[in-house]
Amino acid sequence: MNPSVIVTTYNRPDALTKVLNGLAHQTHCPSEVIIADDGSTDATRLVIEQMEPGLPYPLMHVWHADEGFRAAKIRNDAIRRATGDYIILMDGDCIPNRHFVTDHVRLARSRRFFQGKRVLVEQPIADAFDWPQANSIGNIFKYIILGGLSNAHHVIRCPWLPSLPAPGASGTRSCNMGIFKTDLLAVNGFNEDFVGWGREDSELVVRLTNYGLKRRTHPFMAICYHLWHAENDRSHLRNNDAVLQQTMDSGGYYCPQGINREKP
């Protein structure tokens, strides 16, 4: 299996540096990492150019102009360019545990897709927290005691436990998902009718389920550490909720405004 990791980012080059370094220290090196850049300034481009020569994986930077939150579109652009047969979706503020890619590959199954979990890194320690801390049991427990980590029950890796069913779209987070590329293409990727923050990942899960896939999760494998940030602008959420509801009501799985703009 050749996993392509797609990392969505927007104007957080400091956090992206931590994520790329975390991916450089994996027990299973990704086949490639694609930065899905939703319109960042040159600061992000410079970080990528500076880091690329020292990374153990091919790095691609996919960018479009800043016209507001358009994560669905830039992810589709990245998926279109991915050469791997399995897509791991991440956000550029989520530092992976060193077994992150290994666990995604281990949990991948035909006719399934995987929803990973995250540990929340709270504001007081977010600047100092980096990939070495994410892989140090001593530091992890220190931060738990100090109240710096939430959802901390996920920090212990238990690969001998089986994955669990995760029906419905509750708990969807595209900051940590794994899907075969053929399945993403079958539903035409993310729905670009979503503009502004919210629900584009839930709507994808609904369509993948309508397509016949089963969602699985695991509370103690493929964990990432989500760095604190201010809450996103939610002014488009009502419109996005309506688009999500339309998909739920229709029972369909293919979105016309996706990776392929031609009719299937």
C-alpha positions as CSV (number, residue, x, y, z in Angstrom):
1,M,0.0,0.0,0.0
2,N,1.2,3.5,-0.9
3,P,-0.2,6.1,1.4
4,S,-0.5,9.7,0.3
5,V,-0.8,12.1,3.2
6,I,-2.8,15.3,2.4
7,V,-2.2,18.2,4.9
8,T,-4.7,21.1,4.7
9,T,-3.2,24.4,5.9
10,Y,-3.9,28.1,6.0
11,N,-1.4,30.7,7.3
12,R,0.0,28.6,10.1
13,P,3.6,28.0,9.0
14,D,4.8,27.4,12.5
15,A,2.3,24.6,13.1
16,L,2.8,23.2,9.6
17,T,6.6,22.9,10.4
18,K,5.7,20.7,13.4
19,V,3.4,18.5,11.3
20,L,5.9,18.0,8.5
21,N,8.6,17.1,11.1
22,G,6.2,14.7,12.7
23,L,5.6,13.0,9.4
24,A,9.4,12.8,8.8
25,H,9.8,10.7,12.0
26,Q,7.2,8.0,11.2
27,T,7.7,4.2,11.6
28,H,6.1,4.0,8.1
29,C,7.3,6.8,5.9
30,P,4.5,8.1,3.7
31,S,4.8,7.7,-0.1
32,E,4.3,11.4,-0.5
33,V,2.9,14.4,1.5
34,I,0.8,17.0,-0.3
35,I,0.2,20.4,1.2
36,A,-3.4,21.5,0.4
37,D,-2.9,25.2,0.9
38,D,-6.2,27.2,1.1
39,G,-4.5,30.5,0.1
40,S,-1.7,31.1,2.6
41,T,0.8,33.9,2.1
42,D,4.4,33.5,1.0
43,A,5.5,32.6,4.6
44,T,4.0,29.1,4.2
45,R,5.7,28.7,0.7
46,L,9.1,29.6,2.2
47,V,8.8,27.1,5.0
48,I,7.9,24.4,2.5
49,E,10.8,25.3,0.2
50,Q,13.3,25.4,3.2
51,M,12.1,22.0,4.6
52,E,11.7,20.0,1.5
53,P,15.4,19.1,0.9
54,G,15.7,17.5,4.3
55,L,12.5,15.5,4.3
56,P,12.5,11.7,3.7
57,Y,9.4,11.8,1.5
58,P,8.4,13.7,-1.7
59,L,6.6,17.0,-0.8
60,M,4.1,18.7,-3.1
61,H,2.6,22.2,-2.5
62,V,-0.9,22.7,-4.0
63,W,-2.1,26.3,-3.6
64,H,-5.0,28.4,-4.7
65,A,-5.8,32.1,-4.1
66,D,-7.3,33.2,-0.8
67,E,-11.1,33.6,-1.4
68,G,-12.2,32.6,2.0
69,F,-12.5,29.1,3.5
70,R,-12.5,26.7,0.6
71,A,-11.1,23.5,2.1
72,A,-13.3,21.3,0.0
73,K,-11.8,22.6,-3.3
74,I,-8.2,22.6,-2.2
75,R,-8.5,19.1,-0.9
76,N,-10.0,18.0,-4.2
77,D,-7.1,19.6,-6.0
78,A,-4.7,17.6,-3.8
79,I,-6.6,14.3,-4.1
80,R,-6.5,14.8,-7.9
81,R,-2.7,15.0,-7.8
82,A,-2.1,12.2,-5.3
83,T,-0.3,9.1,-6.6
84,G,-0.9,6.8,-3.6
85,D,-3.7,4.3,-3.5
86,Y,-4.7,5.3,0.1
87,I,-5.3,8.8,1.2
88,I,-4.7,10.0,4.7
89,L,-6.3,13.4,5.4
90,M,-4.8,15.7,8.0
91,D,-4.9,19.3,9.1
92,G,-1.8,21.4,9.3
93,D,-2.2,22.0,13.0
94,C,-2.3,18.3,14.0
95,I,1.0,16.7,15.0
96,P,1.0,12.9,14.3
97,N,2.2,10.3,16.7
98,R,5.2,8.4,15.2
99,H,3.0,5.4,14.5
100,F,0.3,7.5,12.8
101,V,0.9,6.3,9.2
102,T,1.7,2.8,10.3
103,D,-1.7,2.6,12.1
104,H,-3.6,4.0,9.2
105,V,-2.1,1.5,6.9
106,R,-2.7,-1.3,9.4
107,L,-6.4,-0.4,9.8
108,A,-7.1,0.1,6.1
109,R,-9.7,-2.3,4.7
110,S,-11.6,-2.7,1.5
111,R,-15.1,-1.2,1.6
112,R,-14.3,0.7,4.7
113,F,-12.9,4.1,5.7
114,F,-11.3,5.1,8.9
115,Q,-12.0,8.0,11.3
116,G,-9.1,8.7,13.6
117,K,-9.1,10.4,17.0
118,R,-7.3,13.5,18.3
119,V,-5.9,14.8,21.5
120,L,-6.4,18.5,22.1
121,V,-3.4,20.6,23.0
122,E,-4.6,23.5,25.1
123,Q,-3.6,27.1,24.6
124,P,-1.0,27.4,27.4
125,I,1.3,24.7,25.9
126,A,0.4,24.9,22.2
127,D,3.4,27.0,21.2
128,A,5.9,24.7,23.0
129,F,4.3,21.4,22.0
130,D,6.1,19.7,19.1
131,W,6.6,16.3,17.6
132,P,9.1,15.2,20.3
133,Q,6.6,15.9,23.0
134,A,3.9,14.0,21.0
135,N,6.2,10.9,21.2
136,S,7.4,11.2,24.8
137,I,5.4,9.3,27.4
138,G,7.0,11.3,30.2
139,N,6.1,14.7,28.6
140,I,2.6,13.5,27.7
141,F,1.8,12.5,31.3
142,K,3.4,15.7,32.6
143,Y,1.1,17.7,30.4
144,I,-1.9,15.7,31.4
145,I,-1.2,16.4,35.0
146,L,-0.8,20.1,34.3
147,G,-4.1,20.1,32.4
148,G,-2.5,20.9,29.0
149,L,-4.1,18.0,27.1
150,S,-7.8,17.2,26.6
151,N,-9.1,13.9,25.3
152,A,-6.1,12.4,26.9
153,H,-7.5,8.9,27.1
154,H,-6.3,8.5,23.5
155,V,-2.6,8.8,24.3
156,I,-2.0,5.2,25.1
157,R,-1.5,3.1,21.9
158,C,-3.2,-0.3,22.0
159,P,-2.7,-1.9,18.5
160,W,-3.9,-5.3,19.8
161,L,-7.5,-3.9,20.2
162,P,-9.8,-4.1,17.2
163,S,-11.3,-1.1,15.4
164,L,-14.9,-0.3,16.2
165,P,-17.9,0.6,14.0
166,A,-18.7,4.3,13.8
167,P,-22.1,4.5,12.1
168,G,-23.6,7.8,11.1
169,A,-21.7,11.1,10.7
170,S,-21.3,12.1,14.3
171,G,-17.8,12.8,15.4
172,T,-16.6,13.4,11.8
173,R,-13.2,15.2,11.7
174,S,-11.3,15.3,8.4
175,C,-8.2,16.3,10.4
176,N,-7.6,12.5,10.7
177,M,-9.3,10.3,8.2
178,G,-8.1,7.5,5.9
179,I,-9.8,6.5,2.7
180,F,-8.9,4.5,-0.5
181,K,-8.5,6.9,-3.4
182,T,-10.8,4.8,-5.6
183,D,-13.6,5.3,-3.1
184,L,-13.0,9.1,-3.0
185,L,-13.1,9.2,-6.8
186,A,-16.3,7.1,-6.8
187,V,-18.2,9.7,-4.8
188,N,-16.3,12.5,-6.5
189,G,-14.4,13.7,-3.5
190,F,-15.5,16.7,-1.4
191,N,-18.5,18.8,-2.3
192,E,-17.3,22.2,-3.4
193,D,-20.8,23.7,-2.8
194,F,-19.4,24.1,0.7
195,V,-17.9,27.6,1.2
196,G,-17.0,28.7,4.7
197,W,-16.2,26.6,7.7
198,G,-18.2,23.5,8.5
199,R,-19.9,20.3,7.5
200,E,-18.0,19.5,4.3
201,D,-16.4,16.5,6.0
202,S,-19.7,15.3,7.5
203,E,-21.3,15.5,4.1
204,L,-18.5,13.4,2.6
205,V,-19.0,10.8,5.3
206,V,-22.8,10.7,4.5
207,R,-22.0,10.1,0.8
208,L,-19.4,7.5,1.5
209,T,-21.9,5.7,3.6
210,N,-24.6,6.0,0.9
211,Y,-22.0,4.5,-1.5
212,G,-21.9,1.4,0.8
213,L,-18.8,1.9,2.8
214,K,-18.6,1.3,6.5
215,R,-16.9,3.8,8.8
216,R,-14.5,2.4,11.5
217,T,-12.6,4.1,14.3
218,H,-10.1,3.2,17.0
219,P,-9.6,5.2,20.2
220,F,-6.0,4.1,20.7
221,M,-4.4,4.0,17.2
222,A,-3.5,6.6,14.6
223,I,-3.6,9.5,17.1
224,C,-2.7,13.1,16.3
225,Y,-2.3,16.1,18.6
226,H,-4.5,19.1,17.6
227,L,-2.8,22.4,18.5
228,W,-5.1,25.0,20.0
229,H,-6.4,27.9,17.8
230,A,-9.1,30.5,18.0
231,E,-12.5,29.3,16.8
232,N,-13.2,29.5,13.1
233,D,-15.7,31.9,11.6
234,R,-19.0,30.0,11.6
235,S,-21.1,32.6,9.7
236,H,-21.7,30.1,6.8
237,L,-22.7,27.2,9.0
238,R,-26.5,27.6,8.5
239,N,-26.1,27.4,4.7
240,N,-23.7,24.5,5.0
241,D,-26.1,22.7,7.3
242,A,-28.7,23.0,4.6
243,V,-26.4,21.5,2.0
244,L,-25.7,18.6,4.4
245,Q,-29.4,18.0,5.0
246,Q,-30.0,17.9,1.2
247,T,-27.5,15.1,0.8
248,M,-29.0,13.2,3.8
249,D,-32.5,13.5,2.3
250,S,-31.4,12.5,-1.2
251,G,-29.6,9.3,-0.3
252,G,-27.2,10.0,-3.1
253,Y,-23.4,9.5,-3.1
254,Y,-22.1,11.4,-6.1
255,C,-21.7,15.2,-5.9
256,P,-21.5,17.1,-9.3
257,Q,-19.3,19.9,-7.8
258,G,-16.4,17.7,-6.9
259,I,-13.1,16.4,-8.3
260,N,-14.6,15.6,-11.7
261,R,-16.9,18.2,-13.0
262,E,-18.2,16.0,-15.8
263,K,-21.2,13.8,-15.3
264,P,-20.4,10.2,-14.3
